Amino acid sequence: MASPLTADLAIIGSGSGNSLITPFWDDKKVVLADKGIDATGAFGGTCLNVGCIPTKMFVRPAHLARLPEEAARVGVNAQTLGADWAGIRDRIFARVDAISSGGRQYREELAHVELLSEKVTLTGTHSFRTASGQQVTAEQLVIAAGSRPAVPEVPGIGLEQVHTSETIMRLEEFPQRLLIIGGGYIACEFAGIFSGLGSEVTQLNRSQGLMNQLDAEIADAYSAQAEQNWTVRYQRTLAGVVERSEGGVTAHVVTSDGRAEEYDADVVLIAIGRVPNSDLVGAAEAGLDLHADGRIAVDAYQRVLAGGEPVEGLYALGDISSEAMLKHVANHEARVVAHNLENPGQLRTARHEAIPSAVFSHPEIAQVGLTQQQAMDQIGAEHVTVKTQRYGDTAYGWAMEDETGLFKIIADRRNGQILGAHAVGYQASNLIQPVVQAMSFGTDAYTAARGQYWIHPALMEVVENALLGLEVPVPADAPL
């Protein structure tokens, strides 16, 4: 057994936690522990290896494969002859794997950093033990161990044809028939990817509608379009999976009214959500406070709580503690934690307002802030003003012959404060950014609409018109 290690800083997790190793620590001892992503043992966390980056690299070719559909709307005859799955996959992971292995090598070569590539379990608030028995104690410790796919406990879940988001992108052969279990953002992104590339996709969700955590108007609009783009079935729960003698699998499903159904597929994707890895690091056993969903509880400074009180020198960030479970939030929290580690006498708080997110499905979805119902519940329906702008009612929307895109903004009619924005359609993730900026810097809706030029006839006029359509007061020094 190796001798105990003592460090100035120890980090569990090599995703956003990896960025905490700044030049400040060059003359100090740092331990970085990471077991790697289960499917590949890869270094660098979920986003790089099995999340944001490779999925979006699949989204792009899937979008290009759908271009004939868009072209036909404006009188252009185009054709997609097919998609080279192996070529697409290998292009993506040649780049991703190189970055991952390069990151690992760089950390291994740093004299002041000890990289432990194995699972660890907390033995206290400032210590942990590796699976091989290595004991580590640190003056300051950061838990950034991320999350993992949730998997139901049903028969056949371990079959090689059953996948999660961590393995589905590395399939050797492209599935002609793909069954997706789930109705959230991961399920919907992969439905868009595989259907775009030519797979016959069937998506099952246990509730009515897809993306039900979104604003109801946007969720309904997305669900209606998804139902046109691939097969969607609601109020169905997976009961088990069995292999078929002729190849593939059969999924046994139960409907909400108790009926049994069967679905044949080459591959099943389980995409029912993610769970924080707090249990894997033994957070509860170490006496740390947890939320009901298993996330580690932290205060405004990202310090971990135990018995309701912050533990000095113990921080958590990212999916293991963040309700948002978004990479850009984890990166912000990492910057805050990095500052607080290096400046314990001048702690900074993390900001969790106006957090945007996007779903890169077909069509794309983006959102920030409150839904219409949440706004009405919080400030009263009489104080809420809403404008939903159709893409097709703007000049660029005409050019696209867009009949489905929507951009919705919600504000307080008393003072023009923007409370939320929601979009479904082409480039939704880009269109929403001006509203995110306005919310982040406290710009009221009237000023956001009239205090800047909007390029005509760019698609961004969808956002401008939505802002102009809100019933908000005119500030005393308002721009014209």
C-alpha positions in Angstrom: 0.0 0.0 0.0 1.3 3.5 -0.9 2.3 5.9 1.7 -0.3 8.5 2.7 -0.3 11.7 0.7 -0.7 15.2 2.1 -1.6 18.0 -0.2 -2.3 21.7 -0.2 -5.2 21.1 -2.6 -7.0 18.0 -3.6 -9.6 17.8 -6.3 -12.0 15.0 -7.1 -13.0 15.2 -10.7 -11.2 16.3 -13.9 -14.0 18.2 -15.6 -14.4 21.8 -14.6 -12.4 20.9 -11.4 -9.4 20.5 -13.6 -9.3 24.3 -14.2 -8.7 24.9 -10.5 -5.0 24.1 -11.0 -3.8 27.6 -11.7 -0.3 29.0 -11.5 -1.1 29.9 -7.9 -0.4 26.3 -7.1 2.9 25.9 -8.9 4.9 25.8 -5.7 2.4 23.7 -3.8 1.3 20.1 -3.7 -1.9 19.3 -5.7 -3.7 15.9 -5.9 -6.2 15.4 -8.7 -8.3 12.2 -8.5 -10.5 11.0 -11.3 -11.7 7.6 -12.2 -12.5 8.6 -15.7 -15.8 8.3 -17.6 -17.1 4.7 -17.2 -17.4 3.9 -20.9 -13.8 4.9 -21.8 -11.9 5.8 -18.7 -11.4 9.2 -20.4 -9.9 12.2 -18.6 -11.6 15.6 -18.7 -15.2 15.0 -17.5 -18.6 14.5 -19.0 -18.8 17.5 -21.3 -15.6 16.8 -23.2 -16.0 13.0 -23.5 -19.6 12.0 -23.5 -21.6 15.2 -23.3 -21.8 18.7 -24.7 -18.9 18.5 -27.2 -19.3 15.2 -29.0 -23.1 15.5 -29.0 -23.0 18.9 -30.7 -20.5 17.5 -33.2 -23.1 14.9 -34.1 -25.9 17.5 -34.2 -24.1 19.4 -37.0 -24.0 16.5 -39.6 -27.6 15.5 -38.6 -28.7 19.1 -39.4 -26.9 19.0 -42.7 -28.6 15.7 -43.6 -32.0 17.4 -43.1 -31.2 20.3 -45.5 -33.2 18.9 -48.4 -36.3 19.3 -46.2 -35.5 23.0 -45.7 -34.5 23.5 -49.3 -37.8 22.1 -50.6 -39.7 24.8 -48.7 -38.1 27.5 -50.8 -38.1 25.7 -54.2 -34.7 24.1 -54.2 -34.3 20.5 -55.1 -31.6 18.8 -52.9 -30.9 15.3 -51.9 -29.1 13.6 -49.0 -27.6 10.3 -50.3 -26.8 9.0 -46.8 -24.6 9.5 -43.8 -21.2 7.8 -43.1 -21.7 6.8 -39.5 -18.2 5.4 -39.0 -16.7 8.5 -40.7 -18.7 10.9 -38.6 -18.0 9.0 -35.3 -14.3 8.6 -36.0 -13.9 12.3 -36.9 -15.5 13.3 -33.7 -13.7 11.0 -31.3 -10.3 11.4 -33.0 -10.5 15.0 -31.9 -12.2 14.4 -28.5 -9.9 11.5 -27.5 -6.8 13.5 -28.4 -7.8 16.4 -26.2 -8.7 14.0 -23.4 -5.4 12.1 -23.5 -3.5 15.3 -24.0 -5.0 16.8 -20.9 -4.1 13.7 -18.9 -0.6 13.7 -20.1 -0.2 17.4 -19.3 -1.3 16.9 -15.7 0.9 13.8 -15.3 4.0 15.8 -16.4 3.5 18.5 -13.8 5.9 17.9 -10.9 3.6 19.5 -8.3 0.5 17.5 -9.4 -0.2 13.9 -8.4 -2.8 12.3 -10.7 -4.8 9.4 -9.2 -6.7 7.6 -11.9 -9.1 5.6 -9.8 -12.3 5.8 -7.8 -12.1 7.6 -4.4 -14.2 7.6 -1.3 -14.3 10.4 1.3 -13.0 9.5 4.7 -13.6 12.9 6.2 -14.2 16.5 5.2 -10.6 16.9 4.0 -9.6 13.4 3.1 -10.3 10.4 0.9 -9.1 7.0 0.1 -8.6 5.5 -3.4 -9.9 2.1 -4.4 -6.3 0.7 -4.1 -6.0 2.1 -0.6 -4.1 5.3 -1.1 -5.0 7.8 1.7 -5.0 11.5 0.8 -5.4 14.4 3.2 -5.6 18.0 2.0 -5.7 21.4 3.5 -8.4 22.3 1.0 -10.5 19.9 -0.9 -12.9 20.4 -3.9 -15.5 17.8 -4.9 -16.3 18.1 -8.6 -17.1 14.5 -9.4 -20.1 15.3 -11.7 -23.1 13.1 -12.5 -23.9 10.0 -14.4 -26.9 8.7 -16.4 -29.9 7.4 -14.4 -30.7 3.8 -15.3 -33.9 2.0 -14.3 -33.7 -1.3 -12.5 -35.5 -3.5 -15.0 -34.7 -6.9 -16.5 -32.3 -6.8 -19.5 -30.9 -3.4 -18.7 -27.4 -4.8 -18.9 -27.7 -6.2 -22.4 -25.1 -5.0 -24.9 -27.8 -3.5 -27.1 -28.9 -1.2 -24.2 -27.0 2.1 -24.0 -26.8 5.4 -22.2 -25.5 8.7 -23.4 -22.0 7.5 -22.4 -21.9 4.7 -24.9 -24.5 5.4 -27.7 -22.1 7.7 -29.7 -19.5 5.0 -30.1 -21.7 2.3 -31.7 -19.8 0.2 -34.1 -22.8 0.0 -36.5 -25.5 2.6 -37.1 -28.9 1.4 -35.7 -31.6 1.2 -38.3 -34.2 1.1 -35.5 -33.5 3.0 -32.3 -35.8 3.0 -29.3 -35.3 6.0 -26.9 -36.6 5.9 -23.4 -37.2 9.4 -22.0 -38.6 12.8 -22.8 -36.0 15.3 -21.5 -33.2 17.1 -23.2 -30.8 14.2 -23.6 -33.5 11.9 -25.1 -34.7 14.7 -27.5 -31.2 15.6 -28.7 -30.4 12.0 -29.6 -33.8 11.6 -31.2 -32.9 14.6 -33.4 -29.4 13.2 -34.2 -30.3 9.7 -35.1 -33.5 10.5 -37.0 -31.6 13.1 -39.0 -28.9 10.6 -39.9 -31.5 8.1 -41.1 -32.5 5.9 -38.2 -36.1 4.9 -37.6 -36.5 6.5 -34.1 -39.3 5.7 -31.6 -39.3 7.8 -28.5 -41.3 6.7 -25.4 -42.0 9.0 -22.5 -43.9 8.2 -19.3 -45.7 11.5 -19.2 -47.8 13.4 -21.8 -45.6 15.6 -24.0 -41.9 16.1 -24.3 -39.6 18.6 -22.5 -42.3 19.2 -19.9 -40.0 21.2 -17.6 -40.1 24.0 -20.2 -42.6 26.8 -20.6 -45.9 25.0 -21.6 -46.3 26.9 -24.9 -42.8 26.0 -26.0 -43.0 22.4 -24.8 -46.3 21.9 -26.7 -44.8 23.5 -29.9 -41.7 21.3 -29.7 -43.7 18.1 -29.0 -45.9 18.8 -32.0 -42.9 19.1 -34.3 -41.1 16.0 -32.8 -44.2 14.0 -33.5 -43.9 14.9 -37.2 -40.1 14.1 -37.3 -40.1 10.7 -35.6 -42.4 8.3 -33.7 -43.4 9.5 -30.3 -45.5 7.6 -27.7 -46.6 9.0 -24.4 -47.5 7.6 -21.0 -45.4 4.5 -21.4 -42.8 3.0 -19.0 -40.1 0.5 -19.7 -40.6 -2.8 -18.0 -37.7 -4.8 -19.4 -35.6 -5.7 -22.5 -35.0 -9.1 -24.0 -32.7 -10.2 -26.9 -34.3 -11.4 -30.1 -33.0 -14.5 -31.8 -32.9 -12.8 -35.1 -30.9 -9.9 -33.7 -31.7 -6.8 -31.8 -34.0 -6.6 -28.8 -37.6 -6.3 -27.8 -38.6 -3.8 -25.2 -41.5 -4.6 -23.0 -43.5 -1.5 -22.1 -46.4 -0.8 -19.8 -48.9 2.0 -20.7 -50.4 4.3 -18.0 -53.7 2.4 -18.2 -51.9 -1.0 -17.6 -51.6 -2.3 -21.1 -48.6 -4.3 -22.2 -46.8 -3.3 -25.5 -43.7 -4.5 -27.3 -41.2 -2.5 -29.4 -38.5 -4.1 -31.5 -35.3 -2.3 -32.1 -31.6 -2.7 -32.9 -30.6 -0.5 -30.0 -32.2 1.0 -26.9 -31.1 4.3 -25.5 -31.9 5.0 -21.8 -32.1 8.7 -21.4 -34.3 9.4 -18.3 -32.0 11.9 -16.6 -28.8 12.2 -14.6 -28.0 11.6 -11.0 -25.2 13.3 -9.0 -22.2 11.2 -8.1 -22.4 12.1 -4.4 -23.1 8.5 -3.5 -20.1 7.2 -5.4 -17.7 9.5 -3.3 -19.5 8.6 0.0 -20.7 12.2 0.7 -23.4 11.1 3.1 -21.1 8.8 5.0 -18.6 11.6 5.4 -21.3 13.7 7.1 -22.0 16.1 4.3 -25.4 17.7 3.8 -27.4 16.5 0.8 -30.4 17.8 -1.1 -33.4 15.4 -1.6 -32.1 14.6 -5.1 -28.7 13.6 -3.8 -26.8 16.8 -4.7 -24.2 18.0 -2.2 -25.5 21.1 -0.4 -23.3 24.3 -0.7 -23.6 27.9 0.4 -23.3 31.0 -1.7 -19.5 30.7 -1.8 -19.7 27.0 -3.0 -18.5 25.8 0.5 -19.9 22.4 1.4 -22.4 22.3 4.3 -22.3 19.8 7.1 -25.0 20.1 9.8 -26.2 23.2 8.1 -22.8 25.0 8.5 -20.1 25.6 5.9 -17.0 23.5 6.2 -13.9 25.7 5.8 -11.7 24.6 3.0 -14.2 22.2 1.5 -15.9 23.2 -1.7 -18.1 21.5 -4.3 -19.0 22.6 -7.9 -20.7 21.4 -11.0 -23.3 18.6 -11.4 -22.5 17.1 -8.0 -23.9 20.2 -6.3 -25.6 22.3 -9.0 -29.3 22.1 -9.7 -28.7 23.4 -13.2 -26.3 20.6 -14.2 -24.9 22.7 -17.0 -21.3 23.0 -18.1 -21.3 26.8 -18.3 -22.6 26.9 -14.8 -19.9 24.5 -13.6 -17.3 26.7 -15.3 -18.6 29.8 -13.5 -18.6 28.0 -10.2 -15.0 26.8 -10.9 -13.9 30.4 -11.3 -15.6 31.3 -8.0 -14.0 28.4 -6.2 -10.6 29.1 -7.7 -10.8 32.6 -6.4 -12.0 31.5 -3.0 -9.3 28.8 -2.7 -6.6 31.4 -3.4 -8.2 34.2 -1.4 -9.8 32.7 1.7 -10.1 36.1 3.3 -12.0 37.7 0.3 -14.6 35.1 -0.6 -16.8 35.7 -3.7 -20.3 34.3 -4.2 -21.5 32.4 -7.2 -24.2 33.9 -9.4 -27.1 31.7 -10.3 -29.5 34.2 -11.9 -30.4 34.3 -15.6 -28.9 30.9 -16.4 -29.7 30.0 -20.0 -29.8 26.5 -21.5 -30.4 25.0 -24.9 -31.6 21.7 -26.3 -29.9 21.0 -29.7 -32.7 18.8 -31.0 -34.7 19.2 -34.2 -36.0 21.9 -33.8 -33.6 23.7 -31.3 -34.9 25.0 -28.0 -33.5 27.6 -25.6 -34.7 29.1 -22.4 -33.7 31.5 -19.6 -35.5 32.6 -16.4 -39.1 31.9 -15.5 -41.8 30.2 -17.5 -45.1 32.1 -17.9 -46.7 30.0 -15.2 -43.8 30.5 -12.8 -44.0 34.2 -13.3 -47.7 34.4 -12.7 -47.3 32.3 -9.5 -44.5 34.5 -8.2 -45.8 38.0 -8.9 -49.4 37.5 -9.8 -51.0 37.0 -13.2 -52.1 40.6 -13.4 -48.5 41.9 -13.3 -47.2 39.6 -16.1 -47.0 40.7 -19.7 -46.1 38.2 -22.4 -45.3 38.4 -26.1 -44.9 35.4 -28.4 -43.3 36.2 -31.7 -43.5 33.9 -34.6 -40.4 33.5 -36.8 -42.6 33.5 -39.8 -43.9 37.0 -39.1 -40.5 38.6 -39.7 -38.7 39.3 -42.9 -36.1 36.6 -42.5 -38.8 34.2 -41.4 -40.5 34.8 -44.7 -37.2 34.0 -46.4 -37.1 30.7 -44.6 -40.8 30.0 -45.1 -40.8 29.2 -41.4 -44.2 28.1 -40.0 -43.3 26.8 -36.6 -40.5 28.9 -34.9 -41.5 30.8 -31.8 -39.8 33.3 -29.5 -41.5 34.2 -26.2 -40.6 36.9 -23.7 -42.1 37.3 -20.2 -41.8 40.6 -18.2 -43.2 42.5 -15.2 -45.6 45.0 -16.7 -45.0 47.3 -13.7 -41.4 48.1 -14.3 -40.4 46.2 -17.5 -38.1 43.7 -15.8 -37.6 40.8 -18.1 -38.4 37.6 -16.2 -37.8 34.9 -18.8 -37.5 34.0 -22.5 -38.2 30.9 -24.4 -37.6 29.9 -28.0 -38.2 26.9 -30.3 -36.8 27.0 -33.8 -33.8 27.6 -35.9 -30.8 29.0 -34.0 -32.8 29.4 -30.8 -29.6 29.1 -28.7 -28.1 32.1 -30.4 -31.3 34.2 -30.6 -31.8 34.1 -26.9 -28.5 35.6 -25.9 -29.5 39.3 -26.1 -32.3 38.6 -23.6 -29.8 36.7 -21.3 -27.6 39.8 -21.5 -30.4 42.2 -20.7 -31.5 40.1 -17.7 -27.9 39.7 -16.4 -27.3 43.5 -16.5 -30.7 44.6 -15.4 -31.8 46.2 -18.6 -35.6 46.7 -18.8 -37.6 45.4 -21.8 -38.3 48.8 -23.2 -34.7 49.9 -23.2 -33.5 46.5 -24.5 -35.8 46.9 -27.5 -35.1 50.5 -28.3 -31.7 51.3 -26.8 -29.8 49.5 -29.6 -29.9 48.9 -33.3 -31.2 45.6 -34.6 -29.9 44.5 -38.0 -32.6 44.5 -40.6 -33.7 42.0 -41.9 -31.8 39.5 -39.7 -33.6 36.8 -37.9 -32.7 38.6 -34.7 -35.7 40.8 -35.4 -37.7 38.0 -33.9 -36.3 39.0 -30.5 -36.7 42.7 -31.2 -40.4 42.3 -32.1 -41.0 40.1 -29.0 -39.5 42.9 -26.8 -41.5 45.6 -28.6 -44.7 43.6 -28.1 -44.5 43.6 -24.3 -46.8 46.0 -22.4 -44.3 47.8 -20.2 -43.9 51.4 -18.9 -41.8 53.9 -20.8 -38.8 55.0 -18.6 -38.3 58.7 -18.1 -35.1 58.8 -20.1 -36.2 56.2 -22.6 -34.5 56.0 -26.0 -36.7 56.6 -29.0 
